[in-house]
Amino acid sequence: MELGSAEHKRKLMTAILRVALKTATLGLIIGILMIIPMVVRLNDFSLGLAYVGFAIILGSQVYATILAWKKYQKIIKPFDAMYNSNKD
């Protein structure tokens, strides 16, 4: 596998997406665990936990998206610029 090849780029993208997916999944699990008490018993404390859980889910999804985008910009874009300019 050569640097800048299609296979190399695909493996880099897979690694970036795997990190983003793990981050989003972890936030989703923690958020759901915080929402569960509201389902069992509805009171002010469980409602507050549910709001925090929802915020964690939303925040982790946004963070995972930003993380993947920044890694793409930092890793993939320079490879495209470097190896596509040498082929011309």
WOVEN-V264148 format. One record per backbone hydrogen bond with DSSP energy under -1.0 kcal/mol. CO is the residue of the C=O (numbers start at 1). NH is the residue of the N-H. Records with the same first field share a line. If there is no record, write none. Layout:
CO: NH  NH
This chain:
2: 5
5: 9
6: 10
7: 11
8: 12
9: 13
10: 14
11: 15
12: 16
13: 17
14: 18
15: 19
16: 20
17: 21
18: 22
19: 23
20: 24
21: 25
22: 26
23: 27
24: 28
25: 29
26: 30
27: 31
28: 32
29: 33
30: 34
31: 35
32: 36
35: 38
36: 40
37: 41
43: 47
44: 48
45: 49
46: 50
47: 51
48: 52
49: 53
50: 54
51: 55
52: 56
53: 57
54: 58
55: 59
56: 60
57: 61
58: 62
59: 63
60: 64
61: 65
62: 66
63: 67
64: 68
65: 69
66: 70
67: 71
68: 72
69: 73
70: 74
71: 75
72: 76  77
75: 79
76: 80
77: 81
78: 82
79: 83
80: 84
81: 85
